[in-house]
Amino acid sequence: MRRKVLSKQLLRSGTSVGANIREAQNAQSKPDFIHKLSIAQKECDETLYWIELLNQSGFISTDEFVSINDDAKELLRMLRSAIITSKTTHNL
């Protein structure tokens, strides 16, 4: 049962990242763009949390964890960079 709950949470937060990035692409203003990317950033960080729990609970192997975790951390870095750049170049 725990595995199912953790997996559902991971699916929800993981898919939310992409949905919020898509929304940012259609933002109505720069502040809206930054806001939507900020939500994607939070969801990505939450996804990392669920991945860690799945690993610590033994539901995914260390190899699976490392691969997924590395990809998610890279995405998180890209989102943070895009947010910082957008704020800096648009004086927000």
Buried (B, 14 or more C-beta within 10 A) or exposed (E): EEEEEBBEBBEEBBEBBEEBBEBBEEBEEBEEBBBBBBBBBBBBBBBBEBBEBBBEEEBBEEEEBEEBBEEBBEBBEBBBEBBEEBBEEEEE
